[in-house]
Amino acid sequence: MWGTTNIETPNIATSLGIPNAFFSIFLGSAVCFLKPQSLIEDRTEPEHFTVTPKSIPFPTTVRFKLFEILRIFESVTGDASDVSDGYRLQEVLRCCQTVAIRSCMEFEPEWLHLFQELLGKPVIPVGLLAPAEHDGAGPDESGGVWKSMKDWLDKQEKGSVVYVAFGSEAKPSQVELTELALGLELSGLPFFWVLRTRRGSTDDEVTKLPEGFEDRTNGRGLVLTSWVPQLKILAHDSVGGFLTHSGLSSVVEALQHGRALILLSFLAEQGLNSRVFEEKKIGYPIPRDEFDGSFTRDSVAESLRLVMVKEEGEIYREKAKEMKGLFGNKDLQDQYVVNFLRYIRSHRRCLGRKIENSGVIK
């Protein structure tokens, strides 16, 4: 089983008589959107990715916004000098014998059914793979680093804090960072912000907070630029919402604790994820310009207050709490892994042969 889009892996495995499975870290909705064979032939312009493919037979809003696909268009479609990520995905799905996918039937049954139908081979959900709290252990977590964070969180009212983090890859531009900061300030809400000002040591474009921001929000907001135990923070009772890039791993960590989502996508399939979370009313996307993705401090503040405190945002808070019963259900999610292992054992003798679709998803 492999989790990268190395197009040689399945062919090598098959030639050696080794059963193989592609592990998709993407939701079924994202893979279905990108899966159609027309990806290379018919979707040649960015605008083609802003409509739902004909291969999706049910109503959905899952599609890219124009600014989202413009940011990744070259990597999806490629150019004359490189093999595109879209082509790599097509090839590994075509050549693998089985797909294991990080998802579950209770969350997106229609997408998983469709994925298996489009693929014509077994698609096996392995569960949402929510981490155990001790999996978030890190340097000095039991000492001063976590203690100082916990002390600050302990002083806040239950469910009042917005946790803000955009993963290890996304870095807002200076303009985006400024609007985010001033939006957090305007919201009047307490916040815990894990701020990424550069992408590694080779990134020369270091972003900065607006002048005086930390002084004006002192006590109400906490800004850290170092590693933090995200899972512990999301588990703390004072945290009520999560301003996130819509990356699946972070969302799983938030929903296993019932935290409502405020969505601001930046990279890859995050925009597609955002549509799914919006459809299910577990997340609210910050309004943005369709062409360039820009947003304002006012839209940030209004979105935060909607999800965190306003009456019309109650549905997001309630739906997120409902999701805790699914994402945080260890017995249910572990059973998916057990079922996958059983499937592997029962097919281990199918060396070098095509594994027929045995209706794993029913």
N, C-alpha and C positions, 0 to 999 in steps of 0.2 A: 504494500500500500504506500502510495506516495502523495504528497500534497502540493507539488509544484507543477507548473505547466511545461515540464521538460518533455518534448514530443517524442524523444527516443526511448523513454523509460518503458512504456507499455510494449513496444515492439521488441525490445531486448528481453523483457520478462517472458513474453509469449514464445520467442525463439528458443528460450531455455526451458520451456515447459513449466514456467512458474505462474500459478494463478495470480492475478493482479487486480487491484482496485484503486481508483482515483479517489482521494479524499478531498471533497469540496468544503472549503471553509466559508463559502458563500451560501446565503439562503437560496432555497429553491426558486423564489421569485426572481432573483438576480440572474441565476443560471438560465432560467426559462427565457428571460428577456434577451439574453445574449446568445442563446443556443441555436436559434433557427439557422439553417444552412445558408440563408440569404444574407447572413451577417457580412460576408465578404463580397458577394456578388451584387446585392441590391442596396445595401446601406453604405453608400459611398460619400454622403454629405452629412455634416453634423445634424442637420434638421431631420434626417431620417431616423435618428435615435430619440427624437422628441415625440414620437407617436408609438402606440402599442402595436407590436407585430401581429399580423393576421393569425399567427399560430397560437395566440392566446385567445381561447374561445369565450372567456367570461369577462364581465366588466371590471376594469381596474384602472387605477391612476399610475401604475408602475411604469414609468418611463423617465428618461433624463430631462431635466430642464436644459435649456440651450447652453447656459453658462457652464453647467456641469460637464456636458459632453465636449464642449470647446476646450476645457482644461485637459482632457485625456484623449482627445480624438486620435491623435497620432499613435498613441500606444495601443489603442483599440484596433485601428485599421492598418497601421504600419505605413511604411514608405518603401521606396525602391531599394533601400540599403539595409532593411531589417525585416525580420519576421514579426508580425504584430502579435500582441497578447490575445487578440480575438482569434487569430488563426491557431495559436497554440492551444487555446481552450477547445476550439473545434476538434483539433487533432487528438488531444488526450481523451476527449469524450467519445470520439469515433473508435479509437483503438483499445481503450480499456475494456476489461470484461465486466466490471461492476463499478458502481459509484457508491461510496459511503459519503453521507452528507451531514453536516452539523445542523440538524434541525429535528423537528418532531411533528407527528401527525396532528397533535392537538393545536399546534400553532399555525401551520400553513398546509392543511390537507389538500386543498385544490391545486396548489403549486407542486407538491410532491407527486400527486397523481399525474399531472401534466408533464412533469419532467420525465417520469418513467415512460410515459406514452411517446414523447418526442424522441427519447433516447433509444427505446426499443431494447433495453437491457435492464437488469436489476438496479434499482436505486434503493439504498438501505439507509434510513435515518439512524444516526448513532446518538441522538439526543442533543440537547443544547450545551452540554458539557460545562455547566456552571462550576466554577472553582470552589473548593472548600476554603474556609476562611484562612486556614494555616498556609494555603498555597500562596497567599500574598505576602508571606514573610520576606523581610528584606533587612538591610543593614541597620543596626541599632533600633529596630522596631520596638523592642521592649524597653529601650532606654529613653534618652532625652528627646530624640527626634519625634517618635510617636507620642510621647507623653505631652510635649508642648502642643502638638496638634489636638490631642484629645482634651487637654485642659481648655483650649479655646472652644472646641465643639461642645463641651459640657456646659459652657456658659450660655449657649444659645437655646432658644425655645424649641420644643419638639416640632420637627417637620418644617422648620423655618428657613433652613440654609439651602442655598443653591450651590451645588458642587459643579465646578467648571473645569473641564479637561478635554483636550482634543487629540489624545493619543501621542504616539512617539514619532509619527511621520508628518502630520499636518502642522503647519505653522502659519497662522494668519499674517497677512501683509501688515505693514505699518498702519495703513488706513483702516483696515479691518480691526486691528488691535485697538486703535483709538476709539472706534465706535463701540466695540465690545466693552471697553473699560467705562466709557461715559454712560453707556446703557446700564451697566451694573450699578453705577453710581446713581443714576436717575431712578432706578427701580425702588430704591430704599430698602432692599432686601439684604439680609446678611449673606455673604458668599465666601466660598473657599475656592480659590483659583490656583490651579497648577499651570503656571505660565511657561510656555516654551518660546524663548526669544531667539533661538537659532537652531538649525539642523546640524548638529555636530560641530567639530572644531574647524571644519573647512568652510563653514557658512559665514561669510563676511557681512551679511546684511542682518545686523542685530537690531531687533525691534525694541522699542521703549514704551513704557507707560506714559500717559499724558502727564505733564508737569503738575505736581501737587496732588495727583490722584490718591496716592497712598496716605497722604496726610488727611485729605478730606474724608476718606473712608476708614480711617484708623479705628479699630475696635469693631466696626461693623463688617469689615472684610479682611480676609487673610490671603496674601499672595505669596506663593512659594515657587521657586524656579528649580528646585531639586527633586529627587525621587520622593514619592509618597506612597504609603500603603493604600492604594485606591480602594481595595475591597473593604478594608477596615473603616475607611471614611464613609463609603456608601452604606455600610451596615450601621453606622451611628444614628441614633434616634433623632438627632437634631437635623439631619439631612432629609429634605423633602423632595428635592428635584435635582436633575442632572442636565446641565447644558453640555451637549455632546455632539461629536462629529458623525454619529450614527454608525460607527464601526461596531460590528456584531459582538465582539468580545466584551467591549465596554458596556454595551446595552444589556447583554446577558447578566453581567455583574450588577447592574443597576436594578433590573427587573426581578432578580432573585430576592431583592430586598424591597420591592414594591415602590421604587422611586420613579416619579413621573419624569418624562423626557421633554426637554426643549432642544430642538434639532437644528444643527448648523453644519451641513455637509461640506467637505473640502475635496476629497479624493476618491478615485476608483469607483466602487459600487455604492458608496455611502449615500448618494442621492436616491438610488433605487431602494435602499433600505429605508430611507426616510419616508418614501411614499407608502411603504407597507406599514410602518409604525403610525403614520398619520391616518391611514385607512382604518386601523384597529383602535384608534383613539387612545393610544398609549404614548403618543408624542405629538408635539405641536411645532411645526417648522417656523422659524423666524422669517417673515416676509422679505423677499429679496428681488432685485431687478432681474428679469428673465434673461437679459442678454449678458450682463457683466457680473451678476451675482452680488452686487453691492447691497448693503443694508445700512440702516441708520441707527443711531443711539436710541431714538424714540421707539423704533420697532423692536429693538432688543429689550428695552425696559417694559414695553407693553406686553410682549410675549412672556417674559418672566413672570410678571404680575398675573397674567391670565392663568398660567399653569399653576402657580404657587398659591395664590390667595383669592382670585376672583371667583364669583359664583358660577359664571359661565365656563370656567375651567375645571369645575368639579368632576366632569366626566373623565378628564385625563388622570386626575388623582385616583379616582375610583377604579378605572381600568388598569392602572399600574398596580394597584393593590391586588386586583384579581389575578394579574399575571404572576404575582409572587407565588400563588398556589400552583402555577405551572412551572415557571423557571426555577423556583426554589424547592420543587418536589423531588428530592434526591432519589427516592425509591423508584419513581416513574422514570426519571432520566437515566438512572443506572441500568434499568431494565432494557433500555434501548441498546446499551453497550453489550449487555449479556446476549441479547438477541443477535447482534452483529457477530459476536464471537461464535455463537452456535452456527450461524450461517457459514462462516469461514470454515469451521470444522467439517460441516456436512458437505462442503464443496472442495475440500482440499485434494481430492483425487481427480479433479477435473483438469489435470495438468495439460497445458498446451491446447486445450479445447475451448471452444466458445461456451460460456456459461449461459444457458438459455434463461430467458426471463421467467422466473418461477413465481411471479406475482408477489414479491416481497411486500410491496405496497398494495393493499387491497381496500 
